Amino acid sequence: MIEATLFRSGNTYSIDVTGHAGYAPAGSDIICAAVSALVQSFAFYCRKTDGIKVLDDEASEGMASMVVYGDQSKIDPAYEMLKTGLWEISLNFPKNILVRGEK
């Protein structure tokens, strides 16, 4: 199961994602692919956008962790997209992904 934890305090945002969905064999798991695409898109956006500072950024097989800080008007749209995507996936696949934190 994938476990995702989302936290925001002021203009600091924290994302932790661990595990594997177990929906299908490795390499063909659509849930893992969807979660990876959301998390990586958020990470790429934050790294490339002026006004956003990446304080912590770690990723490896089955794990991603990121803390970003900065201009809320730039971070909020990407964070809302990530948060909404993860929650929607968890509503459709509750046995494969658990999301904690902000809704």
Disulfide bonds with the S-S distance in Angstrom:
none
